[in-house]
């Protein structure tokens, strides 16, 4: 590993990738400072934060494009690689490791293969990924025909305008991985700030609320919702009160829990969503956010279950969002507060955008 001064002078290896509907910078852990404070300071300067445009860095000026994946070989015998997700705040000089990102996870296996951490294993290569943020495991299956990662393909996911090769992700052990239990408050429903909510953690802490309970339809565009100051204030009030109830403590300076407004589906899915992440509104929905919402759909008595249209457990659950839909597959047993999650599966795509050196802003 180079020192920070050497990185400032010589640059650092970085691969910029689109993972799912997000975009981020991927690094080998060995290329970054081991000290957390120095690492975070370096990443802020690389991404261009704090600045709303991130014009002096490689960040994209939005939470969905100001992300970092740190990858290394895993010491866990059950895993091939470790994946640490870091959210680099855009307008604040802060880096958060409190949550993971299922979208950037889609690029972890291709990146690990590209960097030589994992050998190609035939036409498809399976990579077992340990999710450092909160635990849990994911098995990613990547197209490696012709002995290399293939990014070209015809698989389309909502929120990405062009097709790519598919990356399948199967999750295990994500139930309660951040908050400690699937139902962090101990109840299927709670009343917070006068609004009925369901709090779920199946890899991502999410607070679900019926959109109509907040005076909106749930079909508005992200811009319309962000422009509603009263709505944003109410959503934040609920979030701040939900944090301690979910075991997350004071969440004023964190990006969890996510806040999802739900409504009846309009386009053949199971449920419609609009998700605050937590202050901007997602143009689609995060991977594990979608998994947690789908889990709530299967949770008898939840805010989501009473308005959703879905088949039996094990069927594909289509989560509608502002730019399309997100298909999930959740295997569960039990019902209500006794619900247990055994597996969650999603289909994503990823694409390498550039690979080379990047230089941080010097101090």
N, C-alpha and C positions, 0 to 999 in steps of 0.2 A: 504493500500500500504506500502510495506517495504521501508526503506531508501536504498540509493545506497550502503552504507556500509553493511547493512544487506543482500542485494542481493549478494554482493561480497562474503559474508561468508556463506550464506545459499542457494544460488541459486535462480532462478526465474522460475516459471511455463512457459513452452513453448511446443507447439505442432508443430513439423515439418511436413509439408504437401506438396505433389505435387498438385498444382492447375493448370489444363490445361497442358501447356508445360513448366511451371516454377516450381520452388521449393522455399519455403520460411518458415520463422519462424512466427508462429501465437501467439499473446499475447492478453490477456485481458487488456484494457486500465488501469484498476484499479491496475494491477500488475506492471506497469511502472511508473517512475517518472512523475509527472505532468509538471514539468519544462522542456521545449523543449530542452534546451542546455544539461541538465543532461540526459534526455532520449536519445538524439542522441549520446552522448559520451558513454553511456552504450551500446547502440546497436552496435556501432563500435567495442567495446571491445568484445561483445558477438559473433559477426560475424567474427572477426579476421582481420578487416581492420585497417590501409592500408597495404595490402600485396597481391601480385598477386595470391598466392596460398590460402590465408586465412587459413593457416595451423594451426594457433593458435585459431581458432574459428569454428563456425558451418556453415559458408558460404562455397559455393562451388567453389569459384575462378572464377566466371563468372557473368555478370550482371543478367542473367536469374536465378541464384541460390543464389543471394545475396539480397533477398527481405524480407520485413517484412509486416505483416498485423496486425493492431491494431483494436480490435473489442470491442464494448461496447453496452449496451442497448441505444436505441435512445430516445431523448426527442421529436423528431418529430412525431406527431400523425399519419403521413402517413407511417412511417417506423417502423420496429421491432428492427433493429440494425444499428449502424453506423460502417462504414469501412474506416479506414485511411490507405492508402498505403504509405510505406516508402521505397525508393530505397537506399540501403546502397552501396556506391561506393566501389569498390574492392581495387583499388590502391591509393585512396585518402581518407583522413579522413573527409568524407562529407556524410551527409544524406539528401536526397531530398524528399520533399512532393509535388513537382510541378505537377506531373502527377499521374494518378491512374494506376492500373494494372488489366485488365480484367481476366487474367489467375488466379492470386491469389484470385480474387473474387469468383471463382468456389469453393474454400474451405471455404469461410466465413460462409455460412449457415451450412454446416456440423460441423464446429468448434463451432458455436454459440449453436447448439443443444447439442453437446458433453459437453460444459461448463455449460449447464443448463440455458442459456439465453432464449431459445425458447423451448416450449414443443413439443413433437412429436404429429402430428395430422393425424393419420391414416397411410395408406400405403405410401402416399407421403405427405411431409410437405413443405409448401410454406413460404419463409422467405423474407420479404421486407427489402431491404438493401439500406440505404442512403450512397451514395458515397461521402465521405467528401472532397476528392481532386477534386475541381471544381464543385461539385454538381451532380445532376442526381440521378435517382433511378433505382434499378434493383430488379426484383423478381426472386428469385432462387427457383427451385423446386427440392427436394431431395428425394431419395428413403429411406423410413423409415419403411419398413415392419418389423414385429416382434418387433416394439417398439423401434428401434434404427437405427442409421445411417448405411446403408449398403454401403460398398465400392466395394465389389466384383460384377463383371458384365462383359458383353461381348461387351460393347460399346467401339469402338476404335476411337481415334482421331489421326490425323497425328502428328508425333513428339513424340508420346508416344508408346513404343513397345508393351504394354500389355493392355488388356481390363479392364474396370472398370464400376461401375454403372454410369448412366448418371446424369448430373446436367444441367438443362436447365436454361438459363439466358435471361430474357426479360428486355430490357432497355427502360427507358423513361426519357426525359429531358436531354439527352446527347448532343443535338445539340448546339454547341458553348459553351459547359460547361467549357472549359479551356480558350479559347480566346475571348468568348463573342458573337461569331456568327459563323454560319456554314462556311461562306467564310470570314476568318479573314482579308484578304487584301481588301475585298469589290469587288473582281473580280473573275470570273471563272478561268481566266488564267492571269499569270504574266510572264514577262521575267526577270529573275534574273541571273546575272553573265553570260549573253548570252544564257541562257537555258530557254525554255518554261516550266513552272511549273503550277501546280494547288495546292493551299493550302486549306486544309479542316480540320475542327474540328467537328467531331461527336463523342465526348468523348475522342479523342486523336488527338492532332495537328499533321498533316502529310503533308509533301511536296511530291507530286508525280511528277516524271520526266520520260520521255520515256528513256529506257535504251540506245537505239541507239543514242540518243542525246548526251550521254556521252561516246560514242565509245565502248560500250559493248553490248552483246546480251540480257542480262537480264536472261540468263539461267545458268550463271556461279555458281559454288559452293560458299558458304560463304568464304571458305579459299582463293579461287582465287580472290575474290573481295577484301578481306582484304589485300591480298598481292600486290595489285595494288596501289602503293603509289600515283601516279598521280590522279587516280580516287578518292581515299579517300580525297586528298587535294581539288579536285573540289567539291565534295559533301559537304565538310565542308565549303568551301567558300559560296556555295549557302545557306547552313543552317544558317550561321552567318548573311547573308543579309536578309534571310527570317524572322528571329526572330523579329526584330523591325517592319517589315511590318505586321506581324501577331499579334502584340500587346504583344509580349512576352519579348520585350526588348533585352538586351544583353544576348545571350544564350550560351556564351562560356563555362560557368560552369554548364550548365543544360543538362538534358537528352531529352529535347524536343526542337524543333519538331523532330519527326522521319522522316527519309528520305527514300522514297520507290521508287525504280526503277521498272518501269512496262513495260511489253512486252505482245505480243499476247499470248493467252493460247496455251499450247501444249498438255494437257491431258484432254480435255473436259470441262475445267472450263470456267470462264468468263474472267479472266485475270491472268497473271503470275507476281509474285512479288519477289523482293529481297530488304530487309529492313535493313537500318543502324539504330542502336538503341542507340545513334547516331553514335558511332565509331566502334563498333563491328557489324557484320552482323548476324541478327537473323537466327537461323537454321530453323525456321518456320515463324510465324508472330504473333504478339500480338493480343489479342481479340479485343480491341477497335481500334487498328491499322487496323485490318481487316475490322471492321465496317466502319471506315472512308474511306478506300480504296473502299469498296463496294458502299458507298454513292457517291464517285467520279465517279464510273462506271455509275451511274444513272444520273449524272450531265451533262446535254447537254452542249457541247462545251469544256469539260474538257480534259486534257491530257489523262486521263484514258478512257473516253468515246469513243475517236476516235480510240482506238486500241482494245477495249474490245469486247467480244462476249457474249451477255446476252439477256435474255428474258424480258418480261415486268415487271414493278415494282410489288413487292409482290412475285415473283418467288424466289427460292433459288439461291443465287449468290455464286458460288464456286470460292474462291480465291486460286490460286495455289501458292505454296511456295517451298523452297528447299527440304523439306522432305515430301511433299504431298499436302494436300489441307485443306481449312478451309471454311465451309459452313455458310453463313449468310442469314438472311431474313430481308429486309429493307422495311418499309412501308413509302411512301412519297406522297406528292402532289406538284403540280406546276412543273416548269421546269427551267433550267438554273439558273440565279441568284435568281429566286423566289422559288427555291426548298425548301420544308419544310419536315422535318423528323418527323414522328409520333411514330414509334416504330422500335426497332432493336432487333433481336433475334439470339442467338447462342446456340450451344450444346457443352458442355465441360464435363470433368470428373475430379475427385479429389480423393486423397487417403491419409489417415493418415499414416505417416511413423514412427513417435515415439511421445510419450507423456510423459513428465516428467520434470525434472529440468535441467537447463543449468547454467553454471557459467561463468561470464565475466573474461577476463584478468584483473588482479588487477593493479591499478595505482601505 
